[in-house]
Amino acid sequence: MAKYRHSAAAAGLTTLLLGWAGCADPTDTTSGGPSPSPSPSPSPDAPPPPTPRVRFVAVGDTGKGNLGQAEVAAGIEKICAAQGCDFVVLLGDNIYERGVDGVDDPKWQTHFEQPYANIDLPFYAVLGNHDYGGLVAGFIPVAGLGNEWEKGQYEVDYTQVSSKWRMPAAHYTFAMAHVGFIVLDTNSLMWDNTSAGDQAAWLPSAIAEVADREWKIVLGHHPYRSNGNHGNAGTYDAVEVAGLDLPIPVDQLNGADLKDFLDDNVCGIGDVYLAGHDHARQWLDMPTQLCGMELVVSGAGASATSLHDHGNAAHFQDVSELGFFYADIEGDTMRGRFYNAAGELSFERVLTH
């Protein structure tokens, strides 16, 4: 597990960076197979290979087509121009309120293409509950219930339409240089739904596909633990009575099935678990949870909600500003930073292998 150090910056600190760092084009291996064979060893007289480096933004709960989304997009553009980015990760709830109705839905333009028009990068997307719409009794719409299973496939299909959207399947892997990513469909896990595939059966092969990468990051929409409105898996959206959280007695809503899956299958398989769902920026300090994986929530991509006491210590947590997470992984060092929508540094934490 990674070692770490961290520091916080004053809320008003402006990032002063000069020059264009460029957008690298590292090896990109997406889903569906083993990684390429390693290159032959260099000759003794050859210079050492360059240290691998991967830089990306991760932000969730973005797809509202509102001013907040536009402001965060501008902040991402600013930081990527100054520091360099290889890609962006969208952590789910990509299209509010009930996903899309096909690849030609106008919301693709207003909620994705137009807000990010100035960011010429691949966007690797995760499915969230709002992306799956929601119906009660088969005909009463409930935004975010997350049980219109055909809607997830529309976002997969959009990969063939957009020049920047990347979602080869509802759950998938991809790799950049020395960093491997495992992308979960946590909404399907919430409902124990396998219409897009059995993730428990798939996960061993996914782990094998990124096994040769030095860093491994798991992406999902729903957090394992969070101090936001939704809270911790297993007790999502609990009702507070006399200072106690009373869980909703419905597994599809409280996240009990998801927690079991994460405990049984994901615990310890990576360095970081990155999620959204709660509209906040959080880096939790819970080293005994999920077998020591770092727990990061980046769901303030278009709006912010509130923080609560769900029993989680935090290195950093904030709902006063919108913003995003930025990772710079160079060799055996990962620098994780939270920026606000203006591109000002809010917090930094450094992990090393």
VENWO-V684205 format. One record per pair of residues at least 4 apart in sequence whose ideal C-beta (glycine too) atoms are under 7 Angstrom apart, sorted by sequence separation. I is the first residue (numbers start at 1). GAP is how many residues later the second one is. If there is no record, write none. Layout:
((I;GAP) (I;GAP))
This chain:
((9;4) (42;4) (64;4) (65;4) (67;4) (68;4) (69;4) (70;4) (71;4) (72;4) (73;4) (74;4) (75;4) (76;4) (77;4) (78;4) (79;4) (80;4) (90;4) (95;4) (101;4) (106;4) (107;4) (108;4) (109;4) (110;4) (112;4) (113;4) (127;4) (135;4) (136;4) (152;4) (153;4) (154;4) (158;4) (168;4) (175;4) (185;4) (186;4) (187;4) (194;4) (198;4) (199;4) (202;4) (203;4) (204;4) (205;4) (207;4) (226;4) (231;4) (240;4) (250;4) (255;4) (256;4) (257;4) (258;4) (259;4) (260;4) (261;4) (262;4) (263;4) (300;4) (339;4) (340;4) (64;5) (80;5) (95;5) (100;5) (108;5) (109;5) (127;5) (135;5) (175;5) (184;5) (188;5) (197;5) (226;5) (231;5) (240;5) (241;5) (248;5) (251;5) (262;5) (287;5) (290;5) (329;5) (339;5) (29;6) (135;6) (136;6) (159;6) (175;6) (210;6) (226;6) (230;6) (231;6) (248;6) (251;6) (289;6) (339;6) (340;6) (29;7) (42;7) (62;7) (100;7) (116;7) (134;7) (135;7) (158;7) (159;7) (173;7) (174;7) (225;7) (230;7) (231;7) (238;7) (239;7) (247;7) (327;7) (328;7) (339;7) (100;8) (134;8) (159;8) (173;8) (188;8) (238;8) (337;8) (338;8) (27;9) (134;9) (136;9) (159;9) (173;9) (224;9) (238;9) (286;9) (327;9) (338;9) (134;10) (135;10) (173;10) (189;10) (223;10) (235;10) (238;10) (307;10) (337;10) (134;11) (156;11) (172;11) (185;11) (222;11) (237;11) (284;11) (325;11) (326;11) (337;11) (76;12) (95;12) (134;12) (135;12) (155;12) (171;12) (235;12) (307;12) (59;13) (130;13) (134;13) (135;13) (156;13) (171;13) (283;13) (306;13) (325;13) (326;13) (335;13) (336;13) (130;14) (132;14) (134;14) (156;14) (171;14) (185;14) (305;14) (129;15) (132;15) (133;15) (170;15) (184;15) (282;15) (304;15) (323;15) (324;15) (335;15) (95;16) (132;16) (237;16) (323;16) (129;17) (132;17) (236;17) (273;17) (280;17) (281;17) (323;17) (333;17) (334;17) (94;18) (133;18) (152;18) (170;18) (236;18) (304;18) (322;18) (323;18) (57;19) (132;19) (235;19) (236;19) (278;19) (280;19) (281;19) (321;19) (322;19) (333;19) (131;20) (132;20) (234;20) (273;20) (279;20) (280;20) (321;20) (332;20) (131;21) (234;21) (272;21) (276;21) (278;21) (279;21) (332;21) (233;22) (234;22) (271;22) (272;22) (273;22) (274;22) (275;22) (276;22) (277;22) (300;22) (316;22) (57;23) (267;23) (268;23) (270;23) (271;23) (276;23) (300;23) (301;23) (323;23) (131;24) (182;24) (266;24) (267;24) (268;24) (272;24) (274;24) (279;24) (280;24) (127;25) (233;25) (234;25) (268;25) (279;25) (280;25) (170;26) (171;26) (233;26) (279;26) (286;26) (298;26) (170;27) (278;27) (280;27) (286;27) (298;27) (26;28) (55;28) (57;28) (62;28) (127;28) (171;28) (182;28) (262;28) (284;28) (285;28) (318;28) (24;29) (55;29) (56;29) (233;29) (284;29) (285;29) (296;29) (55;30) (56;30) (60;30) (63;30) (125;30) (180;30) (284;30) (285;30) (55;31) (56;31) (57;31) (58;31) (59;31) (60;31) (63;31) (88;31) (94;31) (99;31) (171;31) (283;31) (316;31) (54;32) (56;32) (57;32) (59;32) (60;32) (61;32) (62;32) (63;32) (64;32) (98;32) (99;32) (190;32) (282;32) (283;32) (56;33) (58;33) (60;33) (63;33) (88;33) (90;33) (97;33) (99;33) (173;33) (180;33) (222;33) (283;33) (87;34) (92;34) (94;34) (96;34) (99;34) (179;34) (184;34) (186;34) (187;34) (282;34) (315;34) (87;35) (88;35) (89;35) (90;35) (91;35) (92;35) (93;35) (98;35) (175;35) (178;35) (184;35) (186;35) (282;35) (85;36) (90;36) (92;36) (93;36) (95;36) (98;36) (173;36) (178;36) (179;36) (180;36) (181;36) (182;36) (183;36) (184;36) (186;36) (222;36) (281;36) (87;37) (93;37) (94;37) (173;37) (178;37) (182;37) (280;37) (281;37) (93;38) (175;38) (179;38) (181;38) (224;38) (280;38) (80;39) (92;39) (280;39) (125;40) (296;40) (77;41) (80;41) (123;41) (125;41) (146;41) (73;42) (77;42) (122;42) (123;42) (124;42) (125;42) (281;42) (73;43) (76;43) (98;43) (121;43) (123;43) (127;43) (122;44) (146;44) (147;44) (149;44) (152;44) (65;45) (70;45) (98;45) (146;45) (65;46) (69;46) (73;46) (97;46) (149;46) (64;47) (230;47) (63;48) (218;48) (230;48) (63;49) (224;49) (229;49) (65;50) (108;50) (124;50) (228;50) (100;51) (103;51) (218;51) (228;51) (99;52) (102;52) (218;52) (223;52) (226;52) (228;52) (216;53) (217;53) (220;53) (222;53) (100;54) (103;54) (216;54) (217;54) (221;54) (223;54) (99;55) (100;55) (103;55) (132;55) (216;55) (217;55) (218;55) (219;55) (220;55) (221;55) (222;55) (223;55) (227;55) (215;56) (221;56) (226;56) (126;57) (217;57) (281;57) (294;57) (103;58) (127;58) (129;58) (128;59) (225;59) (24;60) (26;60) (127;60) (20;61) (21;61) (23;61) (94;61) (191;61) (200;61) (225;61) (21;62) (22;62) (23;62) (24;62) (190;62) (203;62) (207;62) (21;63) (23;63) (225;64) (283;64) (17;65) (190;65) (192;65) (200;65) (224;65) (17;66) (224;66) (283;66) (15;67) (190;67) (189;68) (190;68) (189;69) (228;69) (225;70) (224;71) (226;71) (186;72) (189;72) (223;74) (229;76) (228;77) (229;77) (231;77) (232;78) (228;79) (229;79) (231;79) (227;80) (271;80) (227;81) (227;83) (226;84) (227;85) (225;87) (227;87) (182;88) (86;90) (227;90) (129;92) (126;93) (128;93) (126;94) (127;94) (126;95) (23;98) (215;114) (214;118) (215;119) (54;122) (54;123) (53;124) (52;125) (54;125) (52;126) (91;128) (93;128) (92;129) (89;130) (91;130) (31;137) (30;138) (31;138) (214;139) (35;140) (31;141) (30;142) (31;142) (31;143) (30;144) (29;145) (28;146) (29;146) (27;148) (28;148) (128;148) (27;149) (128;149) (26;150) (27;150) (179;150) (26;151) (60;161) (35;174) (34;175) (35;177) (91;183) (93;183) (91;184) (92;184) (91;185) (92;185) (91;207) (91;208) (61;215) (58;216) (60;216) (61;216) (60;217) (61;218) (72;229) (72;230) (69;232) (69;233) (68;234) (68;235) (66;236) (60;238) (61;238) (64;238) (59;239) (60;239) (62;239) (64;239) (58;240) (61;240) (62;240) (60;241) (61;241) (59;242) (79;247) (75;248) (76;248) (75;249) (72;250) (71;251) (72;251) (72;252) (68;254) (79;260) (75;264) (79;264) (59;265) (75;265) (78;265) (58;266) (59;266) (75;266) (57;267) (58;267) (75;267) (57;268) (75;268) (2;269) (57;269) (58;269) (72;269) (71;270) (56;271) (55;272) (55;273) (54;275) (53;276) (53;277) (51;279) (52;279) (51;280) (1;291) (8;308) (6;309) (15;328) (15;329) (14;330) (15;330) (13;331) (2;332) (12;332) (13;332) (11;335) (9;336) (9;337) (9;338) (8;339) (9;339) (7;341) (6;342) (6;343) (6;344) (4;345) (5;345) (4;346) (4;347) (3;348) (2;349) (3;349) (2;350) (2;351))
